[in-house]
């Protein structure tokens, strides 16, 4: 069934804002109520929309609400990280049916990792007795710049050997049936997930222009401007981890020196923690190194929670550096919110405190007057939720 522009607009609006009445749909889409009614009839006859019953309106009159038909088919959302992949299966109303989380190592190469992802998808479908033919769409977020138009991974610093790899082409050959496949940068999809969540909670106007930051092995930003994901002219927007801080600093995975990512990302924090243990500046890290030859992010978080001064100083220093870069972006973009996610977001309270200190202390007064710097609302599921919304929006022709 080919959808008209009005039908796509109504479907996308219901996806963004949840079950809506005819009056609410008319307000959001700027279509007349009679036109909305006609479009709803056509969509209902095609199986896209269902009437889910009545709800009291603010004026006391009952209004029928219309929702996406959950029985149309199924969606797969994939959030690929450097060391872990999350895969979710939902119906077309984005009700979660199942989630698989599995450790991976992107440095093992695209073939190894994608074979694991494909197997997990097969397992998820079999577990819930869903035939591949019922899949409507699949979307995947990856920690890499994605070339606009081709979907190819381009020079991914934390994913060596993935250069030029086509995830879409892989799934074309691997999946049992033809399924539309969409790929985007992981932080873009985190931002999309947060935007979807805000609109579903009637906070869309507050989240019209904002940033989502992922702090992990890499550091990246998803940018929303005027309600849309900003990807830049060629798809490479948001790579803030490669903004240079110190030309004489350590060499980054991207090949340059002194990038934010190598100065304040996970590897920088672990490097500093290891040095603190070796130099006798932290008994906690010294004990860890006596037991094994490396320090983990969990170790640093535990040390900070137990009051280890070296751990807290390391975390705060990283937060201050990250905030320094965000202060510059705040002056350029003037967002309403900066939301912090990723495995380092909750490594210790001084991470967020350091970020806030730099942003509020260094950005211009007008840009920070009402700015909120906080954790992501969806936590670890922001990217996964964004990938599912991306799968459906792309299928409906919006993204």
KEGUKOL-352012 format. One line per field, with one value per residue: residue number from 1; residue in one letter; x, y, z of N, C-alpha, C in turn; chain. Coordinates in steps of 0.2 Angstrom, whole numbers, m for minus. Each point is the difference from the previous one (the first is absolute). Example, Ala and Ser with C-alpha at 12.3 -4.5 7.8 and 13.67 -1.06 7.14 Angstrom:
<recs>
seq = 1;2 .
type = a;s .
n.X = 66;m2 .
n.Y = m28;5 .
n.Z = 39;m4 .
ca.X = m4;4 .
ca.Y = 6;6 .
ca.Z = 0;1 .
c.X = 4;m4 .
c.Y = 6;5 .
c.Z = 0;3 .
mol = A;A .
</recs>
This chain:
<recs>
seq = 1;2;3;4;5;6;7;8;9;10;11;12;13;14;15;16;17;18;19;20;21;22;23;24;25;26;27;28;29;30;31;32;33;34;35;36;37;38;39;40;41;42;43;44;45;46;47;48;49;50;51;52;53;54;55;56;57;58;59;60;61;62;63;64;65;66;67;68;69;70;71;72;73;74;75;76;77;78;79;80;81;82;83;84;85;86;87;88;89;90;91;92;93;94;95;96;97;98;99;100;101;102;103;104;105;106;107;108;109;110;111;112;113;114;115;116;117;118;119;120;121;122;123;124;125;126;127;128;129;130;131;132;133;134;135;136;137;138;139;140;141;142;143;144;145;146;147;148;149;150;151;152;153;154;155;156;157;158;159;160;161;162;163;164;165;166;167;168;169;170;171;172;173;174;175;176;177;178;179;180;181;182;183;184;185;186;187;188;189;190;191;192;193;194;195;196;197;198;199;200;201;202;203;204;205;206;207;208;209;210;211;212;213;214;215;216;217;218;219;220;221;222;223;224;225;226;227;228;229;230;231;232;233;234;235;236;237;238;239;240;241;242;243;244;245;246;247;248;249;250;251;252;253;254;255;256;257;258;259;260;261;262;263;264;265;266;267;268;269;270;271;272;273;274;275;276;277;278;279;280;281;282;283;284;285;286;287;288;289;290;291;292;293;294;295;296;297;298;299;300;301;302;303;304;305;306;307;308;309;310;311;312;313;314;315;316;317;318;319;320;321;322;323;324;325;326;327;328;329;330;331;332;333;334;335;336;337;338;339;340;341;342;343;344;345;346;347;348;349;350;351;352;353;354;355;356;357;358;359;360;361;362;363;364;365;366;367;368;369;370;371;372;373;374;375;376;377;378;379;380;381;382;383;384;385;386;387;388;389;390;391;392;393;394;395;396;397;398;399 .
type = x;x;x;x;x;x;x;x;x;x;x;x;x;x;x;x;x;x;x;x;x;x;x;x;x;x;x;x;x;x;x;x;x;x;x;x;x;x;x;x;x;x;x;x;x;x;x;x;x;x;x;x;x;x;x;x;x;x;x;x;x;x;x;x;x;x;x;x;x;x;x;x;x;x;x;x;x;x;x;x;x;x;x;x;x;x;x;x;x;x;x;x;x;x;x;x;x;x;x;x;x;x;x;x;x;x;x;x;x;x;x;x;x;x;x;x;x;x;x;x;x;x;x;x;x;x;x;x;x;x;x;x;x;x;x;x;x;x;x;x;x;x;x;x;x;x;x;x;x;x;x;x;x;x;x;x;x;x;x;x;x;x;x;x;x;x;x;x;x;x;x;x;x;x;x;x;x;x;x;x;x;x;x;x;x;x;x;x;x;x;x;x;x;x;x;x;x;x;x;x;x;x;x;x;x;x;x;x;x;x;x;x;x;x;x;x;x;x;x;x;x;x;x;x;x;x;x;x;x;x;x;x;x;x;x;x;x;x;x;x;x;x;x;x;x;x;x;x;x;x;x;x;x;x;x;x;x;x;x;x;x;x;x;x;x;x;x;x;x;x;x;x;x;x;x;x;x;x;x;x;x;x;x;x;x;x;x;x;x;x;x;x;x;x;x;x;x;x;x;x;x;x;x;x;x;x;x;x;x;x;x;x;x;x;x;x;x;x;x;x;x;x;x;x;x;x;x;x;x;x;x;x;x;x;x;x;x;x;x;x;x;x;x;x;x;x;x;x;x;x;x;x;x;x;x;x;x;x;x;x;x;x;x;x;x;x;x;x;x;x;x;x;x;x;x;x;x;x;x;x;x;x;x;x;x;x;x;x;x;x;x;x;x;x;x;x;x;x;x .
n.X = 4;0;3;m6;1;m7;0;5;m3;m6;3;4;m5;m3;5;1;m7;0;m4;m4;m4;m5;m3;3;m2;m6;1;3;m4;m4;m3;m5;m4;m4;6;1;m7;0;6;m3;m6;3;3;m6;m3;6;m3;2;m6;m1;m6;3;m5;m4;1;0;m2;4;m4;2;1;m3;6;m1;4;5;1;6;m2;0;m6;2;4;7;4;6;2;5;3;5;3;5;m3;m5;m4;m5;m4;m5;m5;m4;m6;m5;m3;6;m5;4;3;6;5;5;4;5;5;3;4;m1;6;m4;m3;m2;4;5;0;0;5;3;0;2;5;2;m1;3;4;0;1;5;3;m2;2;5;m4;5;m5;0;6;m1;4;6;2;6;2;5;6;m2;4;m6;3;m2;m5;6;0;6;3;1;6;m3;2;m6;0;6;2;m4;5;m5;m1;m4;m3;m2;6;3;m5;1;7;m1;m5;m4;m2;m3;4;m4;6;0;5;2;3;4;4;m1;1;5;2;m1;3;5;0;0;4;3;m1;2;4;m2;6;m3;m4;1;m1;m1;5;4;5;2;3;4;1;4;1;m5;0;m6;m3;m6;m1;m5;m1;m4;0;6;2;5;1;m1;5;5;m3;5;m6;3;5;m3;0;0;m3;5;3;4;2;2;m7;m2;2;m5;m5;m2;6;m4;2;m1;m4;m6;m1;6;m3;m7;1;m3;3;m1;m7;0;3;m4;m5;2;1;m6;m2;3;m2;m4;m3;m1;m2;m6;3;5;m5;m4;5;m1;m7;1;0;m7;m2;m6;m5;m2;6;1;m6;2;6;m3;m5;6;0;2;5;4;m5;m2;6;1;m6;1;6;m3;m4;5;4;m4;0;6;0;m4;4;5;m2;m1;6;1;m2;2;2;m6;3;4;m2;2;2;m1;4;3;m6;m1;6;m2;m3;6;m3;m6;2;5;m4;m4;5;2;m6;m2;7;0;m6;m3;m1;m1;5;2;m4;m2;6;m2;4;m2;m2;1;m6;2;5;1;m7;4;6;m2;m2;6;4;m4;0;7;m1;m5;3;5;m3;m2;6;0;3 .
n.Y = m6;4;3;4;6;1;m6;1;6;m2;m5;5;4;m6;m2;6;0;m6;m4;2;5;0;3;m4;m4;4;1;m7;m2;5;m6;1;0;3;4;2;2;3;3;1;2;3;2;0;2;4;0;7;2;0;m1;3;3;2;6;1;5;6;0;m6;2;m6;m2;m3;m4;2;m7;m1;m4;m3;m3;6;0;m2;3;1;1;3;0;1;m2;3;m1;3;m5;5;m5;4;m4;4;1;1;m1;m3;m5;0;m4;2;m1;0;m1;1;m3;5;0;6;0;m4;6;3;m5;0;7;1;m5;3;5;m3;m3;5;3;m5;1;6;m1;m5;4;5;m5;4;0;0;m3;0;0;6;1;1;2;3;1;4;m1;3;5;2;m2;6;m4;m2;3;1;m4;6;m3;m5;5;m2;0;m1;1;5;3;4;m3;m4;2;5;1;0;4;4;m2;2;4;m4;6;3;3;5;2;3;4;1;6;m3;6;0;m7;1;5;m4;m5;5;2;m7;m1;6;m2;m6;4;3;m2;m1;5;m4;m5;6;2;m6;m2;m6;m1;m4;m2;m2;m5;1;6;0;4;m1;3;3;2;4;m4;1;m7;3;m2;6;3;m3;1;4;3;4;m1;2;m7;3;4;3;m3;m4;4;1;m1;m5;m5;3;m3;6;0;4;6;m2;m5;3;m4;2;6;m2;m5;m6;0;6;m2;m5;4;5;m4;m3;6;2;m6;1;6;m5;3;m7;m1;3;5;2;0;4;4;m1;0;5;m1;1;6;m1;2;m6;m2;4;m3;m6;1;3;m5;m2;6;m4;4;m4;m5;3;1;m6;m2;4;m2;m7;0;3;m5;m5;3;0;m6;m2;3;m2;m6;2;4;m5;m5;2;m6;m3;m6;m2;m5;m3;m4;m7;m4;5;0;m6;1;6;3;0;m5;0;0;m3;m4;m1;m1;m4;m4;0;m2;m4;m3;3;6;3;m3;3;6;m3;0;m6;m2;m6;m5;m5;1;m2;3;m6;2;6;m4;m5;4;4;m5;m2;6;0;m7;2;5;m4;m5;5;0;0;m5 .
n.Z = 0;m5;5;1;m2;m1;m4;m3;m1;m1;m3;m3;0;m2;m4;m2;0;m3;3;m5;1;m3;6;4;m4;0;6;1;m4;3;0;m4;4;m5;m2;6;0;m6;2;6;m3;m4;5;2;m6;0;6;m1;0;7;1;5;m2;6;0;6;m3;m1;m5;2;m6;m1;m1;m6;2;m4;m1;0;m5;6;m3;m3;5;m2;5;m3;6;m2;6;m5;5;3;5;m2;m1;m1;0;m2;2;m4;2;m4;6;m1;1;5;m4;m2;5;m4;5;m4;3;m2;m5;m2;4;1;m2;m6;m4;5;1;m7;0;5;m3;m6;3;3;m6;m3;6;m1;m6;0;5;m4;m4;m3;m6;m3;m3;7;m1;3;5;m1;6;m1;6;m3;4;m5;m3;m2;m5;0;m1;2;6;m4;3;3;m1;2;4;3;m7;1;m7;2;m2;m2;6;m3;5;m4;m3;6;2;m6;2;6;m1;3;2;m6;3;0;m1;6;m2;6;1;5;1;m7;1;5;m4;m5;4;2;m6;m2;5;m2;m6;2;3;m6;m1;m5;3;6;m4;m2;4;0;4;m2;6;m4;7;m3;m4;m3;m3;0;m5;2;m5;3;m6;3;5;m3;m1;2;m6;m2;m4;3;6;0;1;5;m4;6;0;m6;4;m2;5;m2;m5;6;0;3;m4;m3;0;m1;3;3;3;7;m4;1;m5;m2;1;m2;m5;m1;m6;m1;2;m4;m5;2;0;m5;m3;2;m2;m6;1;2;m5;m1;6;m1;m5;5;4;m4;m1;7;m1;m5;m7;1;m1;2;m4;1;m1;m5;m3;1;m2;m5;m1;1;m4;m5;3;m2;1;6;1;m2;3;5;0;m1;5;3;m3;2;6;m1;m3;4;4;m4;0;7;m1;m4;4;6;2;0;m3;4;m3;5;m5;0;0;m2;m2;2;m3;1;5;0;m4;2;6;m3;m4;5;4;m4;m1;7;1;m6;m1;m5;4;m6;m2;6;m2;m5;m1;m1;5;m2;4;m5;m3;m6;3;2;0;0;m1;4;4;m1;1;5;3;m1;2;5;2;0;3;4;m1;6;2 .
ca.X = m4;4;m3;1;4;m4;0;7;1;m4;3;6;m2;m2;6;4;m3;m5;m7;m2;m7;0;2;7;4;m1;4;7;1;m2;m5;m7;m3;m3;5;3;m5;1;6;0;m4;5;5;m4;m1;6;3;5;m3;m6;m4;1;m5;m1;3;m3;3;0;m6;m5;m3;5;3;3;7;2;7;3;m2;6;1;3;6;4;6;6;4;7;5;7;5;7;1;m7;m6;m7;m5;m6;m6;m6;m6;0;m2;6;0;6;m2;6;7;6;7;6;6;4;7;m1;6;0;m2;m7;m3;m1;m5;m7;m3;m3;m6;m5;m2;m4;m6;m3;m2;m5;m6;m2;m2;m7;m3;m2;3;4;m5;m4;4;m2;5;5;4;6;4;7;4;4;m3;m4;m1;m7;m2;2;0;6;4;6;6;m2;5;0;m2;5;m2;m7;0;m4;m5;m7;m4;m6;1;1;m6;m3;2;0;m7;m4;m5;2;m2;3;5;2;6;2;5;m4;m3;m6;m6;m1;m4;m6;m3;m2;m5;m6;m2;m2;m6;m5;m2;m2;6;3;2;6;6;0;7;4;5;1;7;2;7;2;7;m1;m4;m4;m6;m6;m3;m7;m2;m7;m3;3;7;5;5;5;m1;2;m2;5;m1;m1;6;4;6;6;2;6;1;8;4;6;m3;0;m3;m7;m2;m1;6;2;2;m3;m7;m4;m2;6;1;m5;m4;1;7;4;m1;3;7;2;m1;5;6;m1;2;8;4;m2;m5;m6;1;m5;2;5;m2;m3;6;4;m4;0;5;m3;m5;m6;m4;m4;5;0;m6;0;5;m3;m5;3;3;7;1;3;m5;m4;4;0;m7;m1;4;m3;m6;2;2;m6;m4;4;m2;m8;m1;1;m6;m6;0;m1;m7;m5;m5;m4;2;6;m1;6;m1;6;3;4;m5;m1;6;0;m3;5;0;m5;2;6;m3;m4;5;3;m5;m3;5;3;m5;m3;m6;m7;0;m1;m5;m5;3;m1;5;m2;0;m5;m6;m1;6;4;m4;m1;2;m4;m7;1;0;m7;m3;3;m2;m6;0;3;m5;m5;3;2;8 .
ca.Y = 6;6;5;7;5;1;m7;0;5;m3;m6;2;3;m4;m3;5;3;m5;1;7;1;4;7;0;m2;6;5;m1;m1;6;m2;1;m6;m5;m4;m5;m6;m4;m3;m6;m5;m3;m3;m5;m5;m3;m3;4;4;m2;4;m3;2;7;3;7;6;5;3;m4;m4;m6;1;m6;0;m4;m2;m4;m7;m4;m6;0;m4;1;4;m1;6;m3;5;m3;3;m3;m6;m3;2;m1;m1;m1;m2;3;1;7;5;1;m4;m4;m7;m3;3;m4;4;m5;3;m1;4;3;m1;m7;1;1;m7;m4;3;m1;m7;0;4;m4;m6;3;1;m7;m3;4;m2;m6;0;2;m4;5;m2;5;4;5;6;6;4;m1;6;m1;6;m3;5;2;4;m3;5;1;m2;m7;m4;m3;2;4;2;m1;0;m5;m6;m2;m6;1;5;m2;m6;2;m4;m2;m6;m6;m2;m3;m7;m4;m1;m5;4;7;5;7;0;7;1;7;0;m2;5;3;m4;2;6;m2;m3;5;4;m4;0;6;1;m5;2;7;5;1;7;2;m3;2;1;m3;m5;m6;m1;m6;m1;m7;m1;6;5;3;4;0;7;1;7;1;m7;m5;m2;3;m5;4;0;m7;m5;0;5;m3;m3;5;m3;1;7;0;4;1;m2;m4;m5;m7;m2;m3;m6;3;1;7;0;5;1;0;m7;m3;4;0;m6;m6;m2;5;0;m6;1;4;m4;m5;4;2;m6;m1;5;0;5;m3;m7;m4;m2;m4;m7;m3;m3;m6;m5;m1;5;6;4;1;6;m2;1;7;2;m2;4;7;0;m2;6;0;6;m1;m2;6;5;m3;1;7;3;m1;4;6;1;m1;6;6;m1;1;8;3;m2;3;6;m1;m3;3;m5;0;m5;m5;m7;m4;m8;m4;m4;5;5;m2;m3;4;6;5;0;4;7;3;2;6;6;3;3;6;5;3;2;7;0;m1;m7;m5;2;m5;m7;m5;m5;m5;m7;m2;m2;m7;m4;m5;m2;6;m2;m5;3;4;m5;m2;6;1;m5;1;6;m1;m4;5;5;7;1 .
ca.Z = 0;m1;4;m2;4;6;4;3;5;6;3;3;6;5;2;5;6;4;m1;m1;m2;m7;1;1;m7;m4;3;m1;m7;m4;m4;2;4;m5;m4;5;1;m6;0;5;m3;m5;4;4;m5;m2;5;3;6;3;5;6;5;2;6;2;m2;5;1;3;m5;m2;m7;m2;m1;m5;1;m5;1;2;m3;m7;m1;6;m1;4;1;2;3;0;3;m1;4;2;m5;3;m6;2;m4;2;m6;m4;4;4;6;0;1;3;m1;1;1;m1;m1;m7;0;m6;m3;m3;m7;m1;m1;7;4;m3;0;7;0;m4;4;6;m3;m1;6;3;m4;2;7;0;m5;m5;m6;m3;m5;4;1;m4;0;4;0;4;2;1;2;m6;m5;m5;m6;m2;m7;m1;6;2;6;m3;5;7;5;5;m3;m5;m4;m2;m5;m6;1;m1;4;m4;m5;4;2;m6;m2;6;3;m4;m5;m1;5;m1;5;1;5;2;6;6;3;m3;2;7;0;m3;5;5;m3;0;7;2;m3;3;7;m1;1;m7;m1;4;m3;m7;m2;5;m1;4;0;2;3;0;m3;m4;2;m6;2;m5;0;m2;m1;m3;0;m5;1;m4;m2;m4;m8;m2;5;5;5;7;2;4;3;m4;1;3;7;2;m5;2;4;m2;m6;0;m4;m7;m3;2;7;4;m1;6;2;3;6;5;m1;4;0;4;8;3;0;6;6;0;2;7;4;m1;3;7;2;1;2;m4;m6;1;2;m6;m4;3;m1;m7;m3;m3;4;m4;2;7;5;1;3;7;3;1;5;6;2;m2;m3;m6;m5;m1;m3;m7;m2;m1;m6;m7;0;m2;m7;m4;0;m4;m7;0;0;m7;m4;3;m3;m7;m1;5;1;6;4;m2;3;1;0;m2;5;5;3;8;3;7;0;m2;m7;m2;3;m4;m6;2;2;m6;m4;3;1;m5;m5;1;4;m3;m2;6;5;1;m2;5;m2;4;m3;m5;4;m1;2;m5;m5;m4;m6;m2;m1;m6;m6;m2;m3;m7;m4;m2;m3;m7;m4;m1;m5;3;1 .
c.X = 4;m4;1;4;m4;0;7;0;m4;3;6;m2;m3;6;3;m4;m5;m7;m3;m7;0;2;7;4;m1;5;7;1;m2;m5;m7;m3;m3;5;3;m4;1;6;0;m4;5;5;m2;m1;6;3;5;m2;m5;m3;1;m5;0;4;m3;4;0;m7;m6;m3;5;2;3;8;2;8;3;m2;6;1;2;6;5;6;6;4;7;4;6;5;7;0;m7;m5;m6;m5;m7;m5;m6;m5;1;m2;6;m1;6;m3;6;6;5;6;5;7;3;6;0;7;1;m1;m7;m4;m2;m6;m7;m3;m3;m7;m6;m3;m5;m7;m4;m3;m6;m7;m3;m3;m8;m4;m3;4;4;m4;m4;4;m1;7;6;5;6;4;7;4;5;m4;m3;m1;m7;m1;2;m1;6;4;7;5;m3;6;0;m2;5;m3;m7;0;m4;m4;m7;m4;m7;1;1;m7;m4;1;m1;m7;m4;m5;3;m3;4;5;3;6;1;5;m4;m2;m5;m6;m2;m4;m7;m5;m3;m5;m7;m3;m3;m7;m6;m2;m2;5;3;3;6;6;0;7;4;5;0;7;1;7;2;8;1;m4;m4;m6;m5;m3;m6;m1;m7;m3;2;7;4;6;5;m1;1;m1;5;0;0;7;4;6;6;1;7;1;7;4;6;m2;1;m3;m6;m1;m1;6;3;3;m4;m7;m4;0;6;3;m4;m5;2;8;4;m1;3;8;2;m1;6;7;m1;2;7;4;m2;m5;m7;1;m5;2;6;m2;m3;6;4;m4;m1;4;m3;m6;m6;m4;m4;5;0;m6;m1;5;m3;m5;3;4;8;1;3;m5;m5;4;0;m6;m1;4;m2;m6;1;2;m6;m5;3;m3;m7;m1;0;m6;m6;0;m2;m8;m5;m6;m4;2;7;m1;6;m1;7;3;3;m5;0;6;1;m3;4;1;m5;2;5;m3;m4;4;3;m5;m3;5;3;m4;m3;m6;m7;0;m1;m5;m5;2;0;6;m1;1;m5;m6;m1;6;3;m4;m2;1;m5;m7;0;0;m7;m4;2;m2;m7;m1;3;m4;m6;2;2;8;3 .
c.Y = 6;6;7;4;1;m6;0;5;m3;m5;2;4;m4;m4;5;2;m5;0;7;0;3;7;1;m1;6;5;m1;0;6;m2;1;m6;m4;m4;m5;m7;m4;m4;m6;m6;m4;m4;m6;m6;m4;m4;3;2;m4;5;m4;2;7;2;7;5;5;3;m5;m5;m6;1;m7;1;m5;m1;m4;m7;m4;m6;0;m4;2;4;m3;6;m3;6;m3;4;m3;m7;m4;2;m2;m1;0;m1;3;m1;7;5;1;m3;m5;m8;m4;4;m5;5;m5;4;m1;4;2;m1;m7;0;m1;m7;m3;3;0;m7;m1;4;m3;m6;2;2;m6;m3;4;m1;m7;m1;2;m2;5;m2;6;4;5;6;5;4;m1;7;m2;6;m3;6;2;5;m4;4;1;m2;m7;m5;m3;3;3;1;m1;m1;m6;m7;m2;m6;1;5;m2;m5;2;m5;m2;m6;m6;m4;m3;m7;m4;m1;m4;3;7;5;7;1;8;0;7;0;m1;6;4;m4;1;7;m1;m3;5;4;m3;0;6;2;m4;3;7;5;2;7;2;m4;1;0;m2;m4;m6;m2;m8;0;m7;m1;6;6;3;4;m1;7;1;8;1;m7;m5;m1;4;m4;4;m2;m8;m5;0;4;m4;m3;4;m3;1;8;0;5;1;m4;m5;m6;m7;m1;m3;m6;3;2;7;m1;5;1;m1;m8;m4;3;m1;m6;m5;m2;5;0;m7;0;4;m4;m5;4;1;m6;m2;5;1;6;m2;m7;m5;m3;m5;m8;m4;m2;m5;m6;m2;6;6;2;0;6;m2;2;8;3;m2;4;7;m1;m2;6;0;7;0;m1;7;5;m1;2;7;3;m1;4;8;1;m1;6;6;0;1;8;3;m2;3;7;0;m2;3;m5;1;m5;m3;m6;m4;m7;m3;m3;5;5;0;m2;3;6;6;1;5;7;3;3;7;6;3;4;6;6;3;2;7;0;m2;m8;m5;2;m5;m8;m5;m5;m6;m7;m1;m2;m8;m5;m4;m2;5;m2;m5;3;4;m5;m2;5;1;m5;2;7;0;m4;4;6;7;0;m2 .
c.Z = 0;4;m3;5;7;5;4;6;6;3;4;6;6;3;5;6;3;m3;0;m2;m7;1;1;m6;m4;2;m2;m8;m4;m5;3;4;m5;m4;5;0;m6;m1;5;m3;m5;3;4;m5;m2;6;4;7;3;5;7;6;1;6;2;m3;5;1;2;m6;m2;m7;m2;m1;m6;1;m6;1;2;m4;m7;m1;6;m3;4;1;3;2;1;4;m1;3;1;m6;3;m6;3;m6;2;m5;m3;5;5;7;0;1;3;m2;1;1;0;0;m7;0;m7;m4;m3;m7;m2;m1;6;3;m3;0;7;0;m3;4;6;m3;m1;6;3;m4;2;7;0;m5;m5;m6;m3;m5;3;1;m5;m2;5;0;5;1;1;2;m6;m4;m6;m6;m3;m7;m1;6;2;6;m3;6;7;5;4;m3;m6;m4;m3;m5;m7;0;m1;4;m3;m5;3;2;m6;m2;6;2;m5;m5;0;6;0;6;0;5;1;6;6;4;m3;2;7;0;m3;6;5;m3;0;7;2;m3;2;7;0;2;m7;m1;4;m4;m7;m3;6;m2;4;m1;2;2;0;m2;m5;3;m6;3;m5;1;m3;m1;m3;m1;m5;2;m5;m2;m4;m7;m2;5;6;6;7;2;5;4;m4;0;3;6;0;m6;2;5;m3;m7;0;m5;m7;m3;2;7;4;0;7;2;3;6;6;0;5;1;4;7;2;0;6;6;1;3;8;4;0;4;8;2;2;3;m3;m6;0;2;m6;m5;3;m2;m7;m3;m3;5;m5;2;6;6;2;4;8;4;2;6;7;3;m2;m3;m7;m5;m1;m4;m8;m3;m1;m6;m6;m1;m2;m7;m5;0;m3;m7;0;1;m6;m4;2;m3;m7;m1;5;1;7;6;m2;5;0;1;m1;7;5;3;7;3;7;m1;m2;m7;m2;3;m3;m6;1;2;m7;m5;2;1;m6;m6;1;4;m3;m2;6;5;2;m2;5;m3;5;m4;m5;4;m1;2;m5;m6;m5;m8;m3;m2;m7;m6;m2;m3;m7;m5;m3;m4;m8;m4;m3;m5;4;1;m6 .
mol = A;A;A;A;A;A;A;A;A;A;A;A;A;A;A;A;A;A;A;A;A;A;A;A;A;A;A;A;A;A;A;A;A;A;A;A;A;A;A;A;A;A;A;A;A;A;A;A;A;A;A;A;A;A;A;A;A;A;A;A;A;A;A;A;A;A;A;A;A;A;A;A;A;A;A;A;A;A;A;A;A;A;A;A;A;A;A;A;A;A;A;A;A;A;A;A;A;A;A;A;A;A;A;A;A;A;A;A;A;A;A;A;A;A;A;A;A;A;A;A;A;A;A;A;A;A;A;A;A;A;A;A;A;A;A;A;A;A;A;A;A;A;A;A;A;A;A;A;A;A;A;A;A;A;A;A;A;A;A;A;A;A;A;A;A;A;A;A;A;A;A;A;A;A;A;A;A;A;A;A;A;A;A;A;A;A;A;A;A;A;A;A;A;A;A;A;A;A;A;A;A;A;A;A;A;A;A;A;A;A;A;A;A;A;A;A;A;A;A;A;A;A;A;A;A;A;A;A;A;A;A;A;A;A;A;A;A;A;A;A;A;A;A;A;A;A;A;A;A;A;A;A;A;A;A;A;A;A;A;A;A;A;A;A;A;A;A;A;A;A;A;A;A;A;A;A;A;A;A;A;A;A;A;A;A;A;A;A;A;A;A;A;A;A;A;A;A;A;A;A;A;A;A;A;A;A;A;A;A;A;A;A;A;A;A;A;A;A;A;A;A;A;A;A;A;A;A;A;A;A;A;A;A;A;A;A;A;A;A;A;A;A;A;A;A;A;A;A;A;A;A;A;A;A;A;A;A;A;A;A;A;A;A;A;A;A;A;A;A;A;A;A;A;A;A;A;A;A;A;A;A;A;A;A;A;A;A;A;A;A;A;A;A;A;A;A;A;A;A .
</recs>
